[in-house]
Amino acid sequence: MKLETRLAQIGNKKEKKTGAVNFPVYFSTAYEHISLGVSTGYDYSRTANPTRDVLEEAISQLEGGNGGFACSSGMAAIHTLMGLFSAGDHFVVSLDLYGGTYRLFEEVLTRFGLSFTYVDLRRSDDVKRAIGPNTKAVFIESPTNPLMQVTDLKQIAQIAKQAGCYTIVDNTFMTPYFQRPLELGADIVVHSATKYLGGHNDVLAGLIVVKGDELAERLRFIQNSIGAALGPLDTWLLMRGMKTLALRMEKHQENALAIAEYLKQHPLVDEVFYPSLNPESKAILDEQADGYGGMISFRVRNSGMIASILENLNVITYAESLGGVESLITYPARQTHADVPVEIRESIGVCDRLLRLSVGIEHKEDLIADLDQALKKADQE
């Protein structure tokens, strides 16, 4: 069955008693035991919930895994999977990393004895040198947030496997519609499902998918123990959003391709970061993925233009987050990467002239016209 069909059919034919096409929301937190030692399979909603079960099965199948886990946010999902590890464990991590993940790693998890080395994962020799005897996993964003750097997932997964390490991939930007890391050798995939999977800026959620029954059982125990489970209504909203993922991702990408080409030619834009514009990134994604996504970052001529651009956009909204049907623009230096020390942020390229654009599903001509008039006004001030 094609992925588009599986997405549209999420929850359908699962409710056998009534035949409900739209799987119901089970709000109950407690479930009656038939008799002593006999359960319906549901005891307490933190451990299992019928609505959440449908979502977790769906994301596991879409990513090609052996177990799916729905958490209360993307960061809760990352924190939950880090429960697989112990004090003294070391991780090799993408150099260009979402600021929230960096904050969790450096401000929270280091206090529990974990350590992290940030490496440009496009350089396989650097990855090999960074792996030590206590390295337990390589944590990859691809494309990275916000500079859209693309990692050869198969190559890094092979390096990690040879070293006895897990490969963890944040697949938020690509979703399983465009990229399925487990098929390329990764062990764990994580999503901020708040973004493209939900798709409507109305639900906060995180998802994890793992390869292998043993790893799935370990993570099931950890999630239940921590309690970072997604609530039933948010679960239902997420499933509803995922039904249209294929349609939305195609439109996001169509618009992003047009806008990237427009920005590339604009005299007030110094550099555009979009995978299809970079020959190396394009070649990798042409091999390991089915598209390039809907995220663009770009540098304007000088930082003095930033405030004017953000204030004069009419269709595009200046807001954090990404992946919704509405186009959103973000200023990473002040928002998503504000917790990354300035010297580190600037050294990896997240400078004060950089803007990140989550391209929505509006008409591409309206989006280009909005950017054009905002850039013109910024140039005149």
C-alpha positions as CSV (number, residue, x, y, z in Angstrom):
1,M,0.0,0.0,0.0
2,K,1.4,3.4,-1.0
3,L,2.3,5.9,1.7
4,E,-0.4,8.4,0.6
5,T,-3.1,5.8,1.1
6,R,-1.7,4.8,4.5
7,L,-1.8,8.4,5.6
8,A,-5.4,9.0,4.5
9,Q,-6.5,5.8,6.1
10,I,-5.1,6.4,9.6
11,G,-7.7,5.3,12.1
12,N,-10.2,4.0,9.6
13,K,-11.4,0.4,10.1
14,K,-9.9,0.4,13.6
15,E,-13.1,0.9,15.5
16,K,-14.8,-2.5,14.9
17,K,-17.8,-2.1,17.2
18,T,-19.4,0.9,15.5
19,G,-17.4,1.1,12.3
20,A,-16.5,4.7,12.9
21,V,-14.4,6.0,10.0
22,N,-12.9,8.7,12.2
23,F,-11.3,6.9,15.2
24,P,-12.9,8.1,18.5
25,V,-11.1,10.0,21.3
26,Y,-10.9,7.9,24.5
27,F,-10.7,10.3,27.4
28,S,-10.9,7.8,30.1
29,T,-7.8,7.5,32.3
30,A,-8.9,4.3,34.1
31,Y,-10.3,1.0,32.7
32,E,-12.3,-1.7,34.4
33,H,-10.6,-5.0,35.1
34,I,-12.8,-7.9,34.1
35,S,-11.6,-10.0,37.1
36,L,-8.6,-10.5,39.2
37,G,-5.6,-10.6,37.0
38,V,-7.6,-10.1,33.8
39,S,-7.3,-6.9,31.8
40,T,-8.8,-5.6,28.6
41,G,-5.3,-4.5,27.7
42,Y,-5.9,-1.1,29.1
43,D,-5.3,-0.2,32.7
44,Y,-4.2,3.4,33.0
45,S,-3.9,6.0,30.2
46,R,-0.3,6.8,30.9
47,T,0.6,3.3,30.0
48,A,-1.8,2.8,27.1
49,N,-4.7,4.6,25.5
50,P,-6.8,3.3,22.6
51,T,-6.5,6.5,20.6
52,R,-2.8,6.8,21.2
53,D,-2.3,3.2,20.2
54,V,-3.7,3.9,16.7
55,L,-1.4,6.9,16.3
56,E,1.7,5.0,17.5
57,E,1.0,2.1,15.2
58,A,0.5,4.5,12.3
59,I,3.8,6.4,12.8
60,S,5.7,3.1,13.3
61,Q,4.4,1.7,10.0
62,L,5.1,4.9,8.1
63,E,8.7,5.0,9.3
64,G,9.2,1.3,8.9
65,G,9.9,0.7,12.6
66,N,9.0,-1.9,15.3
67,G,7.5,0.5,17.8
68,G,6.1,4.0,17.9
69,F,5.7,6.3,20.9
70,A,3.7,9.5,21.2
71,C,4.9,12.1,23.6
72,S,3.7,15.5,24.9
73,S,6.1,17.5,22.7
74,G,9.1,17.1,20.5
75,M,11.5,18.0,23.3
76,A,9.7,15.5,25.6
77,A,10.3,12.9,22.9
78,I,14.0,13.6,22.8
79,H,14.2,13.6,26.6
80,T,12.4,10.3,26.7
81,L,14.7,8.5,24.3
82,M,17.7,9.8,26.1
83,G,16.4,7.7,29.0
84,L,18.0,4.8,27.2
85,F,21.4,6.1,28.2
86,S,23.4,6.4,31.5
87,A,25.8,8.8,33.2
88,G,29.2,8.8,31.4
89,D,27.7,8.2,28.0
90,H,28.9,10.4,25.1
91,F,27.1,11.5,21.9
92,V,28.3,12.9,18.6
93,V,25.8,15.5,17.5
94,S,25.1,17.6,14.4
95,L,27.0,20.9,14.6
96,D,24.2,23.0,13.3
97,L,21.4,22.0,15.7
98,Y,18.0,23.4,16.8
99,G,18.6,25.6,19.8
100,G,16.0,23.8,22.0
101,T,17.8,20.5,21.5
102,Y,21.2,22.2,22.3
103,R,19.6,23.7,25.5
104,L,18.3,20.3,26.6
105,F,21.7,18.6,26.0
106,E,23.9,21.3,27.5
107,E,21.8,22.8,30.2
108,V,19.9,19.7,31.5
109,L,21.4,16.4,30.4
110,T,25.0,17.3,31.1
111,R,24.0,17.6,34.8
112,F,23.1,13.9,34.7
113,G,26.6,13.0,33.4
114,L,26.0,12.9,29.6
115,S,28.4,14.6,27.3
116,F,28.1,15.9,23.7
117,T,30.5,16.7,20.9
118,Y,29.2,18.8,18.0
119,V,30.6,17.8,14.6
120,D,29.9,18.7,11.0
121,L,28.4,15.3,10.1
122,R,29.0,15.9,6.4
123,R,32.7,15.1,7.2
124,S,32.9,11.4,7.9
125,D,36.5,11.5,9.0
126,D,35.5,14.1,11.7
127,V,32.7,11.8,12.8
128,K,35.1,8.9,13.2
129,R,37.6,11.0,15.2
130,A,34.8,12.2,17.5
131,I,33.7,8.7,18.4
132,G,35.3,7.5,21.6
133,P,35.0,4.3,23.8
134,N,32.1,5.8,25.7
135,T,30.2,7.1,22.6
136,K,26.7,5.5,22.6
137,A,25.0,7.3,19.7
138,V,25.2,9.8,16.9
139,F,22.3,12.3,16.9
140,I,21.6,13.8,13.5
141,E,19.4,16.6,12.2
142,S,19.1,16.3,8.4
143,P,18.5,18.8,7.0
144,T,19.7,20.8,9.9
145,N,17.9,23.7,11.6
146,P,18.4,26.4,10.4
147,L,21.2,26.0,7.8
148,M,19.7,23.0,5.9
149,Q,22.9,21.0,5.9
150,V,22.2,17.5,4.7
151,T,23.9,14.4,6.1
152,D,24.5,11.1,4.3
153,L,22.4,9.0,6.7
154,K,23.5,5.7,5.3
155,Q,27.2,6.6,5.6
156,I,26.9,7.9,9.1
157,A,24.7,5.0,10.2
158,Q,27.4,2.5,8.9
159,I,30.1,4.4,10.9
160,A,28.0,4.4,14.0
161,K,27.2,0.7,13.7
162,Q,30.9,-0.2,13.2
163,A,31.6,1.6,16.5
164,G,28.7,-0.1,18.3
165,C,26.7,3.1,18.5
166,Y,23.0,3.9,17.8
167,T,22.0,6.3,15.1
168,I,19.3,8.8,16.1
169,V,17.7,11.0,13.4
170,D,15.5,14.0,14.0
171,N,13.3,13.7,10.9
172,T,11.0,16.7,11.7
173,F,11.9,18.7,8.5
174,M,11.4,15.9,6.1
175,T,8.7,13.6,7.7
176,P,8.3,10.0,6.5
177,Y,6.7,11.3,3.4
178,F,10.1,12.5,2.1
179,Q,12.6,10.6,4.1
180,R,12.6,7.3,6.2
181,P,15.9,7.1,8.1
182,L,15.3,3.6,9.5
183,E,15.4,2.3,6.0
184,L,18.9,3.9,5.7
185,G,20.3,2.2,8.8
186,A,19.2,4.5,11.6
187,D,18.0,2.9,14.9
188,I,15.7,5.7,16.2
189,V,13.7,8.4,14.6
190,V,12.3,11.4,16.4
191,H,9.8,14.1,15.3
192,S,8.5,17.3,16.7
193,A,5.0,16.3,15.5
194,T,3.9,19.8,16.3
195,K,5.4,20.8,13.0
196,Y,4.6,19.1,9.6
197,L,2.9,16.0,10.9
198,G,0.3,18.0,12.8
199,G,0.5,20.7,10.1
200,H,-2.0,23.2,11.4
201,N,-0.2,25.0,14.3
202,D,-2.9,23.6,16.7
203,V,-1.3,20.7,18.5
204,L,1.9,20.1,20.6
205,A,3.3,16.6,20.2
206,G,6.4,14.5,19.7
207,L,6.9,11.1,18.2
208,I,9.6,8.4,18.4
209,V,10.0,5.3,16.2
210,V,12.6,2.6,16.9
211,K,13.9,-0.4,15.0
212,G,14.0,-3.7,16.7
213,D,11.7,-5.3,19.3
214,E,14.2,-5.2,22.1
215,L,14.7,-1.5,21.7
216,A,11.0,-0.9,21.5
217,E,10.4,-2.7,24.8
218,R,13.1,-0.7,26.5
219,L,11.6,2.6,25.3
220,R,8.1,1.5,26.2
221,F,9.2,0.9,29.8
222,I,11.0,4.3,29.9
223,Q,8.1,6.3,28.4
224,N,5.7,4.7,30.9
225,S,8.1,5.4,33.8
226,I,8.7,9.0,32.8
227,G,5.1,9.6,31.9
228,A,5.8,11.8,28.9
229,A,2.7,10.5,27.1
230,L,0.5,12.5,24.6
231,G,-3.0,13.2,25.7
232,P,-6.0,11.7,23.8
233,L,-7.3,14.9,22.3
234,D,-3.9,16.0,21.0
235,T,-3.5,12.5,19.7
236,W,-6.7,12.8,17.7
237,L,-5.7,16.2,16.4
238,L,-2.4,14.9,15.3
239,M,-3.9,11.9,13.4
240,R,-6.3,14.3,11.7
241,G,-3.4,16.4,10.5
242,M,-1.4,13.5,9.3
243,K,-4.2,12.4,7.0
244,T,-3.3,15.3,4.6
245,L,0.5,15.1,5.1
246,A,1.1,14.0,1.5
247,L,-0.9,16.8,-0.1
248,R,0.6,19.4,2.2
249,M,4.3,18.3,1.8
250,E,4.0,18.5,-2.0
251,K,2.6,22.0,-1.8
252,H,5.2,23.1,0.8
253,Q,7.9,21.9,-1.5
254,E,6.4,23.4,-4.7
255,N,6.3,26.8,-3.0
256,A,9.7,26.5,-1.4
257,L,11.4,25.7,-4.7
258,A,9.9,28.8,-6.3
259,I,10.7,31.0,-3.4
260,A,14.3,29.7,-3.1
261,E,14.9,30.6,-6.8
262,Y,13.4,34.0,-6.3
263,L,15.6,34.7,-3.2
264,K,18.7,33.4,-5.0
265,Q,18.3,36.1,-7.6
266,H,17.4,39.0,-5.2
267,P,20.1,41.7,-4.9
268,L,19.4,42.2,-1.1
269,V,19.9,38.5,-0.3
270,D,23.5,37.3,0.1
271,E,22.9,33.6,0.5
272,V,20.0,31.1,0.4
273,F,20.0,27.8,2.2
274,Y,17.7,25.2,0.5
275,P,18.9,21.7,-0.3
276,S,18.2,21.7,-4.0
277,L,20.4,24.8,-4.4
278,N,23.4,23.0,-3.0
279,P,24.8,20.4,-5.4
280,E,26.1,18.1,-2.6
281,S,22.9,18.3,-0.6
282,K,20.8,17.7,-3.7
283,A,22.8,14.7,-4.7
284,I,22.4,13.1,-1.2
285,L,18.7,13.8,-1.0
286,D,18.2,12.5,-4.5
287,E,19.7,9.2,-3.3
288,Q,18.2,8.9,0.2
289,A,14.9,10.9,0.1
290,D,11.9,11.7,-2.1
291,G,12.1,15.5,-1.9
292,Y,13.7,18.6,-0.4
293,G,11.1,19.9,2.0
294,G,9.5,23.2,2.7
295,M,12.1,25.0,4.8
296,I,14.4,27.9,3.6
297,S,16.9,30.1,5.4
298,F,18.5,33.1,3.9
299,R,20.9,35.9,4.8
300,V,20.1,39.5,3.9
301,R,22.6,42.1,3.0
302,N,22.9,43.7,6.5
303,S,21.3,43.1,9.9
304,G,19.7,46.5,9.9
305,M,17.2,45.2,7.4
306,I,15.8,42.5,9.7
307,A,13.4,44.5,11.8
308,S,11.9,46.3,8.8
309,I,11.4,43.0,6.9
310,L,9.6,41.3,9.8
311,E,7.4,44.4,10.5
312,N,6.3,44.8,6.9
313,L,5.3,41.3,5.9
314,N,1.6,41.0,5.4
315,V,0.9,37.4,4.4
316,I,3.9,35.7,6.0
317,T,3.7,35.7,9.8
318,Y,6.6,36.6,12.1
319,A,6.3,33.7,14.6
320,E,8.2,30.8,16.0
321,S,7.5,27.2,15.0
322,L,7.3,25.7,11.5
323,G,5.5,23.2,9.3
324,G,2.0,24.6,9.4
325,V,-0.2,25.5,6.5
326,E,0.5,29.2,7.2
327,S,3.9,30.6,6.2
328,L,6.0,31.6,9.2
329,I,9.3,33.5,9.4
330,T,11.7,33.3,12.3
331,Y,14.8,35.2,13.4
332,P,17.0,32.4,14.7
333,A,19.5,34.6,16.5
334,R,16.8,36.0,18.7
335,Q,14.4,33.1,18.8
336,T,15.2,29.4,18.1
337,H,18.9,29.7,18.8
338,A,18.9,32.4,21.5
339,D,20.1,29.9,24.1
340,V,23.2,29.0,22.0
341,P,26.2,31.1,23.1
342,V,26.9,33.9,20.6
343,E,30.4,32.7,19.8
344,I,29.2,29.2,19.0
345,R,26.1,30.4,17.1
346,E,28.1,32.7,14.9
347,S,30.8,30.2,14.3
348,I,28.4,27.7,12.8
349,G,26.7,30.4,10.6
350,V,23.6,31.4,12.6
351,C,24.4,35.1,12.3
352,D,22.4,38.3,12.9
353,R,21.5,38.5,9.1
354,L,19.9,35.1,9.0
355,L,16.1,34.5,8.6
356,R,14.3,31.1,8.5
357,L,11.2,30.7,6.5
358,S,8.7,27.9,6.9
359,V,6.9,28.0,3.5
360,G,3.2,27.4,3.8
361,I,0.6,26.2,1.3
362,E,-0.6,29.6,0.2
363,H,-0.2,30.6,-3.5
364,K,3.5,31.0,-4.2
365,E,2.9,34.2,-6.1
366,D,1.4,35.8,-3.0
367,L,4.3,34.7,-0.9
368,I,6.9,36.0,-3.3
369,A,5.0,39.3,-3.7
370,D,5.0,39.6,0.1
371,L,8.7,39.0,0.4
372,D,9.4,41.4,-2.4
373,Q,7.5,44.3,-1.0
374,A,9.0,43.8,2.5
375,L,12.6,43.6,1.1
376,K,12.0,46.8,-0.9
377,K,10.8,48.7,2.1
378,A,13.7,47.5,4.1
379,D,16.1,48.7,1.4
380,Q,14.4,52.2,1.5
381,E,14.7,52.7,5.2
